Amino acid sequence: MTKSKTSKTEEKNFDYDVIIIGTGPGGEGAAMNLAKRQKKVAIIERYHQVGGGCTHWGTIPSKALRQSVSRLIEYNSNPLFNQNDQVKQLTFQDILSHASAVIRKQVSLRSGFYNRNRVEKILGEASFIDAHTIRVLHPDGSVEKISAKQIVIATGSRPYQPDNIDFTHARVYDSDSILSLKHAPRHVIIYGAGVIGSEYASIFRGLGVKVDLINTRERLLSFLDAEMSDSLSYHLRNSGVVIRHGEEIESVETSDDAVIVHLKSGKKMRADCLLFANGRTGNTADLNLAAAGLKADNRGQLKVNDYYQTEVDNIFAVGDVIGYPSLASAAFDQGRIAALAMVDSKSKAKLIVDIPTGIYTIPEISSVGKTEQELTEAKIPYEVGRAQFKHLARAQISNNLVGSLKILFHRETKEILGIHCFGENAAEIIHIGQAIMQQKNGGNTIEYFVETTFNYPTMAEAFRVAALNGLNRLF
């Protein structure tokens, strides 16, 4: 780590030890860890509540919506509750009320964190005057200048909006503005079949809305193990989602009651509204980065080292504003690691390599480690152990029969190389395998799941079943 070039004389004049811009997971992770190390910290938020995009427009609302829709599907498919074949219906607005309640609880919880740790919250729009000084434009129009020895940029990202699409139109949405949907669409076109697009395809289809999902690539979520990607594709299609691979938008035609999407392939489709969910941009445009000696790339993202230090020694950046992996879970840790590096230039803390992914489609997907395709390409001799949810007693009891767990392990050392799960509660189930994968000195072995007794009946039993299945393939 390179030490800041600020002189000792200048340090005495700073208002704070650290100023953090943004109260999302990255900013919070940095603020809490710095405060616990007796640093005087201020955190700036331009929205009227803390939590950032994660709490207000991204992770929390979308997962709350998904939870409500998943329970609705479960209710309508369970003959114990739906005895008269009277399908219960909810609108997008109905389930938004649940999401709003969760958001309020999260804001209250996170506000308490800042208060208890004596982190000063400042509402306003932040921009750099120089590498140590921030200009804050408050909601009432007043301007304040504050300074700090070190600064953390944790401003997150926003949905990418191409210039040729009119996002001011009442029937054109991005993943932020969709939470303000006022009408009840019967047909939605979703452009972009990444994590956000796939999750909203599940949500809308679960509400009985017709969905056209346009994918710019050749398969869904191509970073996943191919079997998981194929499973999602099958279940979305089986539920009625129309998926179009390898397509790109040419233009969007809007009217008072519909949108017509024209594709470069010559196809066109009509729906009640368009959800554009193809890419995100770092929130750096309004920061006046040049004044601090920084420059963002064409996606608005900042370059950092392993400890989240930018090219300017005293300025750090964490979360979506630095790009991959763009996960709330990782952002918390990035903030923590940056805080450690700011306090101790010799800190060696780093983000783990095997970060689990949680994709909250219906059914859910989660994975950690290598895919079959990666292992095959690397010519690593691996074997596969599988467990089908439909064979588990707990899944039969809860009527969550769709899904499977797949463990990839080395044929000779029996070391677990990757775990992939598809089905209800996949993001919870994956952590058991993740914990074993992180063990050292021979502790990472698939035999752990055979030698350990699991609660019965549980979904965790899938690890034992999959381990036995895989070990039986060895010869």
C-alpha positions in Angstrom: 0.0 0.0 0.0 1.2 3.5 -0.8 1.0 6.0 2.0 -0.9 9.3 1.4 1.4 12.2 0.5 -0.6 14.6 2.7 1.7 16.4 5.2 1.3 16.3 9.0 0.4 20.0 9.0 -2.4 19.5 6.6 -3.8 16.5 8.5 -4.5 18.6 11.6 -6.9 20.8 9.6 -9.2 18.0 8.3 -12.8 17.9 9.5 -12.9 14.1 9.5 -10.5 11.2 9.3 -12.7 9.7 6.5 -15.5 10.8 4.4 -17.6 8.1 2.7 -19.8 8.9 -0.3 -22.8 6.5 -0.4 -24.7 4.5 2.2 -25.1 1.3 0.3 -23.5 -2.0 1.4 -19.9 -0.9 0.5 -20.2 2.5 2.2 -21.8 0.9 5.3 -19.1 -1.8 5.5 -16.4 0.8 5.4 -18.1 3.2 7.9 -18.8 0.6 10.5 -15.3 -0.8 10.5 -13.7 2.6 10.5 -15.9 3.8 13.4 -15.1 0.7 15.4 -11.4 1.7 15.0 -12.0 5.1 16.6 -12.0 7.0 13.3 -14.0 10.2 13.0 -16.3 9.3 10.0 -18.9 11.2 8.0 -21.0 9.5 5.3 -22.8 11.4 2.6 -26.1 10.3 1.0 -28.0 12.1 -1.7 -31.2 10.2 -1.2 -33.4 11.1 1.8 -32.8 7.7 3.4 -29.8 5.5 3.9 -29.3 2.1 2.3 -28.4 3.0 -1.2 -29.6 1.3 -4.4 -29.4 -2.1 -2.7 -32.1 -1.2 -0.2 -34.3 1.1 -2.2 -34.3 -0.1 -5.9 -32.2 -3.3 -6.2 -31.6 -6.3 -4.0 -34.1 -5.7 -1.2 -37.2 -4.8 -3.2 -36.7 -7.3 -6.0 -36.1 -10.1 -3.6 -39.1 -9.1 -1.5 -41.2 -9.1 -4.7 -39.9 -12.5 -5.6 -40.7 -13.9 -2.2 -44.3 -12.7 -2.4 -44.7 -14.2 -5.9 -43.1 -17.4 -5.0 -45.5 -17.9 -2.1 -48.4 -17.0 -4.4 -47.4 -19.7 -6.8 -47.0 -22.2 -4.0 -50.5 -21.3 -2.6 -52.1 -21.7 -6.0 -50.4 -25.0 -6.8 -51.1 -26.6 -3.4 -54.5 -28.5 -3.3 -54.6 -28.2 0.5 -55.2 -24.4 0.2 -56.7 -24.1 -3.3 -59.5 -26.7 -2.9 -62.0 -25.0 -5.2 -59.7 -24.3 -8.1 -60.1 -20.6 -7.5 -56.8 -19.1 -8.4 -55.7 -16.3 -6.2 -54.5 -13.3 -8.1 -52.3 -10.4 -7.1 -51.1 -7.3 -9.0 -47.6 -5.8 -9.1 -48.9 -3.0 -6.8 -50.3 -5.6 -4.3 -46.8 -7.2 -3.8 -45.1 -3.8 -3.8 -46.7 -3.0 -0.5 -44.7 -6.0 1.1 -41.5 -4.7 -0.5 -42.1 -1.2 0.9 -42.5 -2.6 4.4 -39.2 -4.5 4.2 -37.5 -1.4 2.9 -38.8 0.6 5.9 -37.4 -2.0 8.3 -34.1 -2.1 6.5 -33.8 1.7 6.6 -34.6 1.8 10.3 -32.1 -0.9 11.1 -29.3 0.7 9.1 -29.9 4.2 10.4 -29.5 2.7 13.9 -26.0 1.3 12.9 -24.8 4.8 12.0 -26.3 6.4 15.1 -24.8 3.8 17.5 -21.4 4.0 16.0 -21.5 7.8 15.9 -21.0 8.1 12.2 -22.3 11.5 11.0 -24.9 11.3 8.3 -24.9 14.1 5.8 -27.7 14.5 3.3 -26.7 16.0 0.0 -25.0 15.7 -3.4 -21.3 15.2 -3.1 -18.6 16.3 -5.6 -14.8 16.7 -5.3 -13.1 20.1 -4.9 -9.8 18.4 -4.5 -8.5 15.0 -3.3 -9.3 15.8 0.3 -12.2 18.2 0.0 -15.8 17.5 -0.8 -18.5 20.0 -1.8 -22.0 19.0 -0.5 -25.1 20.5 -2.1 -27.8 20.0 0.5 -31.5 19.5 -0.4 -32.4 23.1 0.7 -29.9 24.5 -1.8 -27.1 25.4 0.7 -23.6 24.4 0.0 -21.0 23.0 2.5 -17.4 22.1 2.2 -15.9 19.3 4.3 -12.5 17.7 4.2 -10.9 14.4 5.3 -7.5 12.7 5.3 -9.1 9.8 3.3 -12.2 9.4 1.2 -14.2 6.3 0.1 -16.3 6.4 -3.1 -19.2 4.0 -2.6 -21.8 5.6 -5.0 -23.0 2.4 -6.5 -24.5 2.1 -10.0 -27.6 2.9 -12.0 -29.4 1.2 -14.9 -27.8 1.9 -18.3 -30.1 4.0 -20.5 -29.2 4.2 -24.2 -29.9 7.6 -25.8 -32.2 6.1 -28.5 -34.9 5.0 -26.0 -37.3 7.4 -24.3 -37.2 6.5 -20.6 -39.4 9.5 -19.8 -42.3 7.7 -21.5 -44.9 6.3 -19.1 -44.6 2.7 -20.6 -40.8 2.5 -20.7 -39.0 1.4 -17.5 -35.6 0.5 -16.2 -35.0 -1.7 -13.1 -35.2 1.3 -10.8 -38.4 3.0 -12.2 -40.2 -0.4 -12.5 -40.9 -0.1 -8.8 -43.1 2.9 -9.6 -45.3 1.0 -12.0 -48.8 2.3 -11.6 -50.8 0.3 -14.1 -51.4 -3.5 -14.2 -49.7 -4.7 -17.4 -51.0 -7.9 -19.1 -47.9 -8.2 -21.3 -44.3 -7.1 -20.6 -41.2 -7.1 -22.8 -38.0 -7.4 -20.9 -34.8 -6.5 -22.8 -31.7 -8.0 -21.2 -31.7 -11.5 -19.8 -29.0 -11.1 -17.2 -29.7 -11.6 -13.5 -32.1 -8.6 -13.2 -34.0 -9.4 -16.4 -34.3 -13.1 -15.5 -35.5 -12.3 -12.0 -38.2 -9.9 -13.2 -39.3 -12.3 -15.9 -40.0 -14.8 -13.1 -41.8 -12.2 -11.0 -44.1 -11.0 -13.8 -44.8 -14.5 -15.1 -45.6 -15.6 -11.6 -48.3 -12.8 -11.5 -49.8 -14.2 -14.7 -48.4 -11.5 -17.0 -47.2 -12.5 -20.5 -43.5 -12.0 -20.8 -41.2 -11.7 -23.7 -37.5 -12.0 -22.6 -35.0 -10.7 -25.1 -31.5 -12.0 -24.6 -28.6 -10.4 -26.4 -26.5 -13.5 -25.8 -26.9 -17.1 -27.0 -28.0 -18.6 -23.7 -29.3 -17.4 -20.3 -26.8 -16.3 -17.7 -23.8 -17.7 -19.6 -21.5 -17.4 -16.6 -23.4 -20.2 -14.9 -22.7 -23.9 -15.2 -24.5 -24.9 -18.4 -26.8 -27.3 -16.7 -28.1 -24.6 -14.3 -28.6 -22.2 -17.2 -30.4 -24.9 -19.2 -32.6 -25.6 -16.2 -33.6 -22.0 -15.8 -34.3 -21.7 -19.5 -36.5 -24.8 -19.4 -38.5 -23.7 -16.4 -39.0 -20.1 -17.6 -40.3 -21.5 -21.0 -42.4 -24.1 -19.2 -44.1 -21.3 -17.2 -44.9 -19.5 -20.5 -42.0 -17.0 -20.9 -41.0 -16.5 -24.5 -37.2 -16.2 -24.7 -35.5 -14.8 -27.8 -31.7 -15.4 -27.8 -29.1 -13.5 -29.8 -31.3 -10.4 -30.4 -30.7 -6.7 -30.2 -33.0 -3.7 -30.1 -33.1 -1.6 -33.2 -35.7 0.9 -32.0 -38.6 1.3 -29.6 -42.0 2.8 -30.8 -44.2 4.2 -28.0 -47.9 5.2 -27.8 -50.3 6.0 -25.0 -51.3 2.4 -24.6 -48.4 0.2 -25.9 -44.8 -0.1 -26.9 -43.5 -1.8 -30.0 -40.0 -3.1 -30.0 -38.2 -3.5 -33.3 -35.2 -5.9 -33.3 -32.2 -5.8 -35.6 -33.1 -9.2 -36.9 -36.3 -7.7 -38.4 -38.6 -9.1 -35.7 -41.0 -6.8 -33.8 -43.3 -7.3 -30.8 -45.9 -5.3 -29.0 -46.7 -5.2 -25.3 -48.1 -3.0 -22.6 -44.7 -1.9 -21.4 -40.9 -2.3 -21.8 -38.5 -3.1 -19.0 -35.0 -2.3 -20.2 -32.5 -4.3 -18.0 -29.4 -4.5 -20.1 -26.4 -3.3 -18.2 -25.5 -0.8 -15.4 -23.3 2.3 -15.2 -21.2 3.5 -12.2 -22.6 6.6 -10.4 -19.5 8.8 -11.0 -20.8 11.4 -13.5 -21.7 14.0 -10.9 -18.6 13.6 -8.6 -16.3 15.9 -10.5 -13.6 13.2 -10.4 -11.1 15.3 -12.4 -10.7 17.7 -9.5 -9.4 14.8 -7.4 -7.2 13.5 -10.2 -9.4 10.5 -11.0 -11.0 9.4 -14.2 -13.8 6.8 -14.7 -13.9 4.4 -17.7 -16.7 4.4 -20.3 -19.0 2.5 -17.9 -18.5 5.0 -15.1 -16.3 2.6 -13.1 -13.1 3.3 -11.2 -9.9 1.2 -11.3 -8.7 0.0 -7.9 -6.0 -2.3 -6.5 -6.5 -5.4 -4.3 -7.2 -3.2 -1.3 -9.7 -0.9 -3.2 -7.2 2.0 -3.3 -7.6 4.1 -6.5 -4.8 5.8 -8.4 -5.0 8.7 -5.9 -3.4 7.4 -2.7 -5.9 8.7 -0.2 -9.1 7.8 -2.2 -10.6 4.3 -2.1 -13.6 2.9 -4.0 -15.9 -0.1 -3.3 -19.1 -1.7 -4.5 -20.8 -1.5 -7.9 -18.8 1.7 -8.8 -15.7 -0.6 -9.3 -17.6 -3.2 -11.4 -17.2 -7.0 -10.9 -18.6 -8.8 -8.9 -21.3 -6.2 -8.4 -22.9 -8.0 -5.5 -24.2 -6.5 -2.2 -22.6 -9.4 -0.3 -19.2 -8.6 -1.8 -19.6 -4.8 -1.4 -19.9 -5.2 2.4 -16.6 -7.1 2.5 -15.0 -4.7 0.1 -15.9 -1.9 2.5 -14.5 -3.8 5.4 -11.2 -4.6 3.5 -10.8 -1.0 2.4 -11.3 0.2 6.0 -8.6 -2.2 7.2 -6.2 -1.0 4.5 -6.9 2.6 5.4 -6.1 2.1 9.1 -3.2 -0.2 8.5 -1.1 0.1 5.3 0.3 -3.4 6.0 -3.1 -5.1 6.0 -3.3 -8.2 3.9 -7.0 -8.8 4.0 -8.5 -9.7 0.6 -11.8 -10.7 -0.8 -12.3 -14.5 -1.1 -11.9 -16.0 -4.6 -15.0 -18.2 -4.5 -17.8 -15.7 -4.0 -21.2 -17.5 -4.0 -23.8 -16.3 -6.5 -27.4 -16.0 -5.6 -29.9 -15.5 -8.4 -33.5 -15.1 -7.2 -35.4 -16.4 -10.1 -38.3 -18.8 -9.7 -36.8 -21.4 -9.1 -33.7 -19.9 -7.4 -30.1 -20.6 -8.5 -26.9 -20.5 -6.4 -23.4 -21.6 -7.1 -19.8 -21.4 -5.8 -16.6 -22.6 -7.4 -15.9 -23.9 -10.8 -18.4 -25.0 -13.5 -18.1 -28.2 -15.5 -17.1 -26.2 -18.5 -14.2 -24.6 -16.7 -13.0 -27.9 -15.2 -13.2 -29.6 -18.6 -11.3 -26.8 -20.3 -8.6 -26.9 -17.6 -8.4 -30.8 -18.0 -9.0 -31.4 -14.3 -10.2 -34.9 -13.7 -13.5 -34.4 -11.9 -16.6 -36.4 -11.0 -20.2 -35.3 -10.4 -22.5 -36.1 -7.5 -26.2 -35.2 -7.9 -29.2 -35.0 -5.7 -32.7 -34.4 -7.0 -35.0 -32.4 -4.7 -37.9 -34.6 -5.6 -36.2 -37.5 -3.7 -35.8 -35.6 -0.5 -38.4 -36.0 2.3 -38.3 -32.3 3.2 -38.9 -31.2 -0.3 -41.8 -33.6 -0.5 -43.2 -32.3 2.7 -42.9 -28.6 1.6 -44.0 -29.5 -2.0 -40.8 -27.9 -3.4 -40.0 -30.8 -5.8 -38.3 -28.8 -8.6 -34.6 -28.6 -8.3 -31.3 -30.3 -7.8 -27.9 -30.0 -6.1 -24.7 -30.8 -8.1 -21.3 -31.3 -6.5 -18.1 -31.3 -8.6 -15.1 -32.9 -7.0 -11.6 -34.1 -7.9 -11.6 -37.8 -8.7 -8.3 -38.4 -6.9 -8.1 -36.0 -4.0 -11.9 -35.9 -3.5 -11.6 -32.1 -3.1 -14.8 -30.2 -3.8 -14.2 -27.9 -6.8 -17.7 -26.5 -7.4 -21.3 -26.6 -6.1 -24.3 -25.7 -8.1 -27.9 -25.6 -6.8 -31.2 -25.0 -8.6 -34.5 -24.8 -6.7 -36.2 -23.2 -3.7 -33.8 -22.0 -1.1 -30.8 -22.7 -3.3 -29.0 -19.5 -2.0 -29.3 -20.9 1.6 -28.4 -24.5 0.8 -25.2 -23.5 -1.0 -23.5 -22.1 2.2 -23.0 -25.6 3.7 -20.9 -26.7 0.8 -19.1 -23.3 0.7 -18.0 -23.7 4.3 -16.5 -27.1 3.5 -14.8 -25.8 0.4 -13.0 -23.2 2.4 -11.4 -25.7 4.8 -7.6 -26.2 4.6 -5.2 -29.2 5.2 -7.5 -31.8 3.8 -10.7 -30.5 5.3 -12.1 -29.8 1.9 -13.4 -33.2 0.9 -16.7 -34.6 -0.4 -16.4 -37.4 2.2 -17.4 -34.9 4.9 -21.0 -35.1 3.7 -21.0 -38.9 4.1 -19.2 -39.0 7.4 -21.4 -36.3 9.0 -24.9 -36.9 10.3 -27.5 -34.3 9.0 -30.8 -33.4 10.5 -33.6 -35.3 8.9 -35.7 -34.3 7.1 -33.9 -31.2 5.8 -32.9 -29.8 2.4 -29.3 -30.0 3.6 -29.6 -33.7 3.3 -29.1 -33.1 -0.4 -25.4 -32.8 0.2 -25.3 -36.4 1.7 -27.3 -37.8 -1.2 -25.2 -36.0 -3.8 -21.9 -37.1 -2.1 -23.0 -40.7 -2.1 -24.1 -40.5 -5.7 -20.7 -39.0 -6.7 -18.5 -41.4 -4.7 -20.4 -44.3 -6.2 -19.1 -43.2 -9.6 -15.5 -43.7 -8.6 -13.6 -46.8 -9.6 
